[in-house]
Amino acid sequence: MRKLAALFIFVLPVLIAGCSEQTAAPKPAFRSSDRTEAKAVESGSAEPTERYSPGEDKKPTEWIANRLVEISRRYFSQLEEAQNKGLPFEAFRENLQRYMTDRFIEQEQLEQYYKGGEGLTRLFLIHYQPGTLKARTIILEQTDNRIVVKTMRLANDLNSGYYEVSTLVYSGGDWLLDEKRREDMPEGGFQLTTQEAAAYLQNDPYAEKPFQSVKYVGNKTLAYFHGEFALFYQFDCDGETYYISPVDGYVLAADLKHY
């Protein structure tokens, strides 16, 4: 766990946004020419509930990122509603099956978490963040019925940063989350580009409102960190200063007024 300077404090709130239900669209037809092993998502502002269907002018990586965020938002919004109503897990499970497979539900022990036995650990396992997805989403495998992607979980006070490999399968007229596993960050870290860092900050889920202007200022070495972790990208975000590590994505703010 890092020691932070008095001027730099990292806050990790859990911001859960609701998402309305939509009907499923026809099965998307991906082209083999769309396959890639290293393709970053464009930093657009598409709604997470959009579906990818033939003929749409949307890159597969952007659609996949939106689908993962949609699944995360629906889960948290419906979890809160079901618990407030005191519904049994089986009733809640019927909603889960619209965007998760039974295999995922069992492997992630969502019933145990629903009943209060898992604490926050399971919650974070499926908390996809728009910022990291839009910064870098890598397609590892893509067929008509299966998509495997690698995304990032940036470092914070609770973890040192790692990759997440997620599998979506086509079933029952929609793409469902089937598996999610952790992969250690490689030696040398993520090595974020300035464009990827800017995409993350523009879609920062913890900011009070989306930044309209994100400008890369330059590199800065912070005295309270050591070695390669001491080098940060410095950004001007609507007049506020942010620092983000290109190694593991750790973010620092010069003040807290935006939280």
Disulfide bonds with the S-S distance in Angstrom:
none
